[in-house]
């Protein structure tokens, strides 16, 4: 019910709301699916821990759902003194 109240408020006031959810050890969303259905954009920010991956040790930002634009995009992020920056991007298949 809380997520519905937040999305209603954002729609009525044109506010931007950010909800941070929990993931399990496998990196999968661990909340109620109604949260994923209520939001406009669902994205993950994770550290690539697969040693066989070409992006091992990199921060990966993945857009899994975007109601108003492209999804299925992954961005490799670096960390600098001013925060995160894009190092590259690629499409997920």
Secondary structure as GFF3:
##gff-version 3
##sequence-region A 1 93
A	DSSP	alpha_helix	2	13	.	.	.	ID=ss1
A	DSSP	alpha_helix	33	38	.	.	.	ID=ss2
A	DSSP	beta_strand	41	47	.	.	.	ID=ss3
A	DSSP	beta_strand	59	66	.	.	.	ID=ss4
A	DSSP	beta_strand	73	80	.	.	.	ID=ss5
A	DSSP	beta_strand	83	91	.	.	.	ID=ss6
###
